[in-house]
Amino acid sequence: AVRDAKWPRNDVDRYIRAAQEAKGLSPVDDADRRVLIRRATFDLIGLPPTPDEVTAFVDDAADTPTAFAKVVDRLLESPHYGERWGRHWLDVVRYADTAGDNSDYPIPQMIKYRDWVIEAFNRDLPYDQFIRDQLAGDLLDYSGASPSLDDRNQHVIATGYIALARRFGSRVDDYPQHLTIEDTIDNLGRAFLGLSLSCARCHDHKFDPISTDDYYAVYGIFQSTRYPWPGIELEKKQRDLVPLAPGDVVEAATRERKAKLAEFDAELKRLDEEKKSANDDQKKEIDKRIVSTKKQRDDLNNSPLPFDTAYAVAEGNKIENARIQIKGNPDKTGDEVPRRFLSVLGGQTFPPDEQSSGRRQLADWIASPDNPLTARVMVNRIWLNHFGQGLVPTPNDFGKQGRPPTHPELLDWLSRRFVESGWSMKAMHRLMMNSRTYQVRSVEGGGRNEENGASRSATDSALSPPPSAFTIDPANDLLTHFRRRRLDAESLRDTLLVLSGRLEPGLGGPHPFPPQKDWNFTQHNPFKAVYDSNRRSVYLMTQRIQRHPYLAIFDGADTSTSTSTRGTSTTTLQALYLLNDSFVHDQAKNFAARLEQAAPMASARLDLAHQLALGRPITSTERIAAENYFVQAKERLATANVPADQHDPLAWQSYTRAIFRLNEFVYVE
């Protein structure tokens, strides 16, 4: 029961307020509308609100909860929502566009999985189906339905989740497949169940409920699964990719390819025979024909078949149970373990005559509403990305080694609501964001002064929780105020592109990898590339053996392991990047030119700059400071003998770069 019955707006607030009251704490005041729309827009689409969107919300005659609910609904219908929230999922599943072995071969087809994830979020694919598609999309039961070829292909593409497991080393005949399967199981446990399963690979642990038998029961499922071959130093050609074409088309193209290769082989054999009885001049001519024919044969053999393929998985050629690997060594095996689910969570052994890998059964078990972890783990991830910390602060570890939930009853209630909503992620966004808990101020700001909207001091007692809150709840686990958060790497870069007017629209699309026939990457000369682009950052090409240089500076996801929570470091490199990098300078220059074109008068230009970048008008104090700055900047340029016609453009470029470095620009209240 909540004593402060007027404060809650929904049941989320009742749970939060009850916990605050139990500690004698009170929340801060509500944030104003300018703060709310900036917070919500970055949260849901990772981009800043436009001045028109801010004005429409600020001027909406409805009460704030009603007006804000309309903002949330609008943002959830934006195609940019999938780009933003798809990126959160790609963090968790350690998405990359390369294989991860020591030569790090590109995987051009991997973007299909990335685009599938984005589209799944945009259409609010129920989370239980989201799980089933990724674990067993190729095995779904179509009885009673006739899905189109495109629908079937999308289910296959979804299994790219399994296929994107890391590759190791450069051996072919004795490729360490056990390491790829281990990587699959490790991510499966963390992503869907919030559990670390890998510790059970070598031996049982006294206080760990996941046994070695459990581990190898699941291992057998993926041992019975065929993974695609991305290409490595000693076998460069991709193989075992899944065709995205009707079976008869695949069979016909394959037959035609084999027949043509057989013709080349027959021709080479005939030339060898002809050479035996030829004179020296004839032999030289025959040798040229042999070289030409071999090249034609090799070019055909190395060229892709004339249909699209997915980097996805399929049922293995051999369906079998796994044997326990003694101390994790695949060369020393013990007892066979029947394929099944985790016994600690009610795992059931498959029937003895089961002829499938078991991926479909595994997917059904994980996606079951009776599974005690699945809904909780995803609800916690959604909460984390709205409030800056999960109800379970260790999102990938719900076990004993992780931190316990701050509000266990709320987590249970949200999980039930999630399942009851049809596993709708958008329903969870609405529930969380329309709570008053989401709409309170941050300690650092959120109030606006009476003049024109600049942030008041964080020391204002009307904005800050009472001193006891810092003593009793220094980590703000009880959410007496909103957590002020820095823009993540993608949102920062995308915002710079938006302000400059250079952001290229459009969903999905490939990377400009070199042609596969030119792939000769090795351990000592691995694939390395950075592709410049003005598209959203979710579409940047990311590698495993080297991090994208920009994303690495601003705490982007680690592509080799599940990233459940982005770090927020403060480094010299970040400041230097915003000061000196050519990308930032280009966006500042384009932003300044955009301002000049839209507002030729300096006064209006200043106001527009602040509206676009900060979501508010410029204050009178800021205006005076800016005008003084322009006078001084132009004087310095004149002293440096810069041509007079460059003074105004260069001064404005300097000013826009300064805006990019403001805390108010880089942080969301």
C-alpha positions, 0 to 999 in steps of 0.5 A, a space after each residue: 500500500 502507498 500512503 502518498 496515494 495521489 503520486 502514482 499514475 500507474 502500478 509501476 509507480 505504486 511499487 516504486 513509491 512504496 519502496 521509497 516510503 519504506 525508507 522515508 524518501 520522497 521523489 523530486 518534482 516532475 520534469 518539464 515538457 522540454 526535458 521529457 520530449 528530449 528524454 523520450 526521443 533519445 530513448 526510443 529512436 536515438 535522435 534529438 526531437 525537432 523544434 516543431 516536435 518540441 513546440 507541439 508537445 510544449 503547446 499541447 493543451 492536454 495535461 502532461 501525462 496525456 500529451 506525453 502518452 501521445 509522444 510515446 505512441 508517435 515515437 514507437 511508430 517511427 522506423 527509427 525505433 527499430 534502429 535504436 532498440 535493435 542496436 540494444 539487442 545486437 549488443 547482447 548477442 555480440 553482433 559483428 560483420 566478421 567471423 572473429 578468427 585470426 584472419 577475421 573474414 568478412 561475412 557479407 550476408 550477416 547484415 540480413 540478420 541485423 536488418 531482421 532484428 531491426 524490422 522485428 522491433 519495428 513490427 513489435 514481433 512478440 518476444 516469444 516468437 522473436 526467440 523461436 525464430 532466432 533459435 529454430 526459425 528453419 524448423 518452425 511447424 507450418 502445418 495449417 499455414 502456407 507462408 510465402 517464400 519471403 516469410 520462410 526466408 525471414 525465419 531462416 535469416 533469424 537463425 543468423 543469431 546462432 551462426 554469428 558465434 565466434 570462429 577460432 584459429 585457422 585449422 580446417 581438418 581439426 577446426 575447434 568447433 567445440 569453441 564455437 559451440 561453447 560461445 553459442 551456449 554462453 551467449 544463449 544463457 546470458 541473452 535469454 536466461 540471464 545465466 552464465 552456463 560456461 562455468 559448467 563446461 569443465 566440471 561441476 561447481 559445488 554451489 552452481 545449480 547448472 551441472 556439467 550434465 546440463 551443459 553437455 545436454 544443451 551442447 548436444 543440440 548445437 553439436 547436431 546443428 550445421 553452422 555455416 563456414 565463413 572462410 578462413 586462411 586455409 579454406 577461403 571459400 564460404 560454404 554451408 550457407 542456407 539458400 534463400 530460394 525454392 528447392 527446385 531452383 537450388 537443385 537446378 542451379 546446383 546440377 547446372 554448376 556440377 555439369 559445367 565443372 564436369 565439362 571443364 574437367 573433361 576438357 582438361 583431361 582431353 588436353 592432357 592426352 593431346 599434349 602427350 603426342 604434341 610437338 614443342 610448339 603445340 605443347 606451348 599452345 596446349 599449356 596456354 589452353 590448360 591455364 585458361 581452362 583451369 582459370 575458368 573452372 576455378 572462377 566458376 567454382 569460386 563464384 556464388 550460385 545464382 540465388 541469394 543465401 543467408 548466413 544461417 544454420 540448419 540441421 546437422 548431417 549427424 544428429 547425436 548426443 554429446 559426451 562430457 568433455 573431461 576438463 573441457 577437452 574434446 579429445 578426452 570424453 566421458 559419459 554420453 548425455 541425452 539432449 535435453 533442457 536444464 534440469 534445474 529449470 525442469 529440463 526434459 529429455 527428448 524421446 529416444 527416437 528424436 531425429 531433430 537437433 532439438 533446437 525447436 524444443 529448446 526454443 519452445 522451452 525458453 519461450 514458454 510463459 512457464 519459464 521463470 527467467 525468460 520474461 524477467 530477463 527481457 523486461 529487465 533489459 527494457 527497464 535498463 535502457 529506460 532508467 539507466 540501470 536494470 531492476 536486476 543491476 546485472 542483466 546478464 547474470 540473474 544468478 548468485 554471482 549477480 546482484 539481487 533485484 532492487 524491486 523484486 515484486 515489481 519485476 515479477 509484476 512486469 514479467 506477468 504483464 509482459 506475457 499477458 500483453 502477448 509478449 509485446 515490447 512496445 506495450 512495456 515501453 508504454 507502461 514504463 514511460 507513462 509512469 511518473 517514475 520515468 517522468 521525474 527530474 534528474 538531480 542535475 537539472 530538469 527545471 527551467 527558469 521563468 525567462 526562457 527555459 535554461 536549466 536551473 542549478 543542480 543545487 536548487 533544493 526544489 530539484 534535488 532529493 533531500 540530503 537523506 536520499 544521498 545517504 540512504 540511497 546513494 546509487 539511486 536504486 529507489 529512483 527518487 530522481 531520474 538518472 542523468 545519462 550521457 548519449 551513447 556512441 551511436 546517438 552522439 554520432 547520429 545527432 551530429 549528422 542530423 544537425 549537419 543535415 547530412 544523415 542519410 535515411 533508409 533502413 538496412 543495406 550492405 557493406 562495400 566489402 571487396 569481392 570474395 574472389 579477392 579474399 586472401 586474408 591471413 593470420 598475418 594480414 587479416 581483414 581490416 577496414 573502416 567504411 566511412 558513411 553518413 548513415 545511422 551508426 547501427 549500420 557501421 561495419 563492425 569487426 571482431 579482431 579490431 573495434 571500430 575506432 569511433 565506437 571504441 572511443 565512446 564505449 561502443 559494444 564489444 563484438 566478441 562478448 555479450 554487452 549487457 550494459 554500456 560503460 560510460 568512461 570519461 577519457 582524454 581521447 573523447 575530448 580530443 575527438 570532439 575538438 579535433 576529429 575531421 568528422 566533427 569539424 565537417 558536421 560543425 561546418 555543415 551545421 553552421 552552413 545550414 543555420 546560415 541558410 535557414 536564418 540569415 540574421 545572426 540573432 535568429 540563427 543563434 536561437 535556431 542553433 540552440 533549438 536544434 541542438 539543445 531543444 530550447 531557446 537561447 537565454 539572454 545570458 547565453 546570447 550576450 556571451 555568444 555575441 561577445 564571442 563572435 566579436 573576439 573570434 573575428 578579431 583573432 581571425 583578422 589578426 591572423 590575416 584570414 580573408 574577411 569573407 571567411 570571418 563569419 563562417 569560421 566563427 560560426 563553425 567554431 561556435 557550433 563545435 563549442 555547442 557539440 562539447 556542451 554537457 547539456 548537448 552530450 547528456 540527457 536529463 
